[in-house]
Amino acid sequence: MDQPLYEACVTERKKDTIKKNAVAIASMLNQHATALHTSEIGEEVTDVEEASQMTGIYEAVAPYRQLYVVQVIRYWAELISGLQYRAMESGSEEIPFFSEIFAPFYNHDSYIRSRKTWDKL
């Protein structure tokens, strides 16, 4: 859910900008457009301003959502890499180099937050 990330990670200035943009969009489009969307908690969203605000929230928290998922993956990658080295020390030759496979997840957090796509790690 984006709301906890929004509350914890997004600055008040950015929150104000999102709100102002939503109000501006609603004032321009309310007479000419309708919204039909589903919120994170499954409620129907038909208000243009609310839909615009949800879009702003989604975009504002996307880098943090991405970062926290990668941090969980990084934990498991470190664990499996440790097991890889232990298996190699015991003489097993058929162990893949997990540390190389999971190398992209070891990048700095600022890099992870700035990624737009993950197709070319």
C-alpha positions in Angstrom: 0.0 0.0 0.0 1.3 3.4 -0.9 -0.3 5.4 1.8 2.3 4.5 4.6 5.1 5.2 2.2 3.5 8.5 1.2 3.2 9.6 4.9 6.7 8.5 5.8 8.8 9.4 2.8 7.2 12.3 0.8 8.0 15.8 1.9 5.2 18.2 2.9 6.2 20.4 0.0 5.7 17.5 -2.5 2.4 16.6 -0.8 1.2 20.2 -1.3 2.3 20.1 -4.9 0.4 16.9 -5.5 -2.8 18.4 -3.9 -2.5 21.6 -5.9 -2.0 19.7 -9.1 -5.1 17.5 -8.3 -7.2 20.6 -7.7 -6.0 22.2 -10.9 -6.7 19.1 -13.0 -10.1 18.8 -11.4 -11.0 22.4 -12.1 -10.0 22.0 -15.8 -11.5 18.6 -16.4 -14.4 18.1 -14.1 -17.0 19.3 -16.6 -15.4 17.3 -19.5 -14.1 14.1 -17.9 -15.0 11.3 -15.5 -12.9 9.0 -13.6 -13.5 5.3 -13.0 -10.8 3.6 -11.0 -10.3 1.4 -8.0 -8.3 2.6 -5.0 -5.7 0.5 -3.1 -8.4 -0.7 -0.7 -10.8 -1.7 -3.4 -13.1 1.4 -3.3 -14.4 2.9 -6.5 -12.9 6.3 -7.4 -15.1 8.5 -9.6 -13.8 11.9 -8.6 -11.3 13.4 -11.0 -9.5 15.3 -8.2 -9.1 12.1 -6.1 -7.9 10.1 -9.1 -5.4 12.8 -10.0 -4.2 12.9 -6.4 -3.8 9.1 -6.4 -1.7 9.3 -9.5 0.5 11.9 -7.8 0.9 9.7 -4.8 1.7 6.7 -6.9 4.4 8.5 -8.8 5.9 10.1 -5.6 6.3 6.8 -3.7 7.4 4.7 -6.7 11.1 5.1 -6.0 10.7 4.2 -2.3 8.5 1.2 -3.1 11.1 0.0 -5.5 13.9 0.6 -3.1 12.3 -1.4 -0.2 11.5 -4.3 -2.5 15.1 -4.4 -3.6 16.3 -4.2 0.0 14.4 -7.3 0.8 15.8 -9.1 -2.3 19.3 -7.9 -1.3 18.9 -9.5 2.1 18.0 -12.9 0.5 20.8 -12.4 -2.1 23.3 -11.9 0.7 22.0 -15.0 2.5 22.2 -17.2 -0.6 25.7 -15.8 -1.5 26.9 -16.8 1.9 25.5 -20.3 1.4 27.2 -20.4 -2.0 30.6 -19.8 -0.5 30.1 -22.3 2.3 29.1 -24.9 -0.3 32.2 -24.1 -2.4 34.4 -24.4 0.6 33.1 -27.9 1.2 34.3 -28.9 -2.2 31.1 -28.8 -4.2 31.9 -27.8 -7.8 28.3 -27.5 -9.2 27.4 -24.4 -7.2 26.6 -21.3 -9.4 28.0 -17.9 -8.6 24.9 -16.4 -7.0 26.9 -13.3 -6.1 27.3 -12.6 -9.8 23.7 -13.4 -10.6 22.4 -11.0 -7.9 25.1 -8.3 -8.4 22.6 -5.6 -9.6 20.9 -5.7 -6.2 24.1 -4.7 -4.4 24.0 -1.2 -6.1 23.7 1.8 -3.8 20.3 2.8 -2.6 20.3 6.1 -4.4 20.9 4.2 -7.7 18.1 1.8 -7.0 15.7 4.7 -6.3 16.6 6.4 -9.6 16.0 3.4 -11.9 13.1 3.8 -14.2 13.2 0.3 -15.7 14.8 -3.0 -14.7 14.9 -4.8 -18.1 18.7 -4.1 -18.5 20.3 -4.7 -15.2 
